[in-house]
Amino acid sequence: MSLEAVDSYLAQDGEQVAWELFHENSKLSRHERHPTFALHPSDSTVVRVMRGLRRVKEYEDFPKVALPESLPAARGSFEDVLARRVSARGFADAPITLAELAKVLLAGTAVTRTNEDNAYPNPFRAVPSGGALYPLEVYVVARRVDGLAPGLYHLDPEDRELDDLGRGDETAALAEHVIQPDLLGCAAACVFVTAVFYRSTFKYGDRGYRFVLLEAGHLVQSFCLAATSIDLASTPIGGYHDRGVDRWLGFDGLSQSTIYAMFLGRG
């Protein structure tokens, strides 16, 4: 990039590009008022709001698929798994098992500790989360998963089950919203990480939006490492048309929206 191009890209004379505005707005300050409350909320206020929010999005009227109790064991040391993790550029035309899918999903979302020793209502999960607020929801488009009919599923990590949302005959239409449809076409499954923003922003304001993005990175890295540990291939994906994917998943794109994706399959 030429120096002239750099100069035209960077903000000039008080102008601000969107990323600068976001970064500035999401900085902490001792002097700015709280974005939601007149004063910084007490722990009891935060707990009260948390108790009024769903910990996991509910799909009560949809069939449930229990995740297997027995999951495949990791192969190799932690150092070996770190060294072997790569972003796949293609997948074999072969299915994965439901147990393998569960291994990947629970690596980032499984409940690891109860909340019995404190006042906060959320049980703790494997992924780091600002304030233990867990604003992320995970959806799986199963294409070739032994034990799952092709279609769209929502993960309930607390009950260790998938909500079967159907859509089996519509998954091919998802390709028009993905930048690399050929990669989607050969993957066994696609995982969409979405955010219910208010779960984080009620407490942290714009900083909460930054926390949501950080958490998504933690989560997908855990997915990728778990996949590598059982010899599956994975590719984190940022190349998708947000509004198209949100509409396909049934979100308004404001209160809940897709923020990350991952393709999964056999290498």
Order of alpha helices (4+ residues) and beta strands (2+ residues): alpha-alpha-alpha-beta-alpha-beta-alpha-beta-beta-beta-beta-beta-beta-alpha-beta-alpha-alpha-beta-alpha-beta
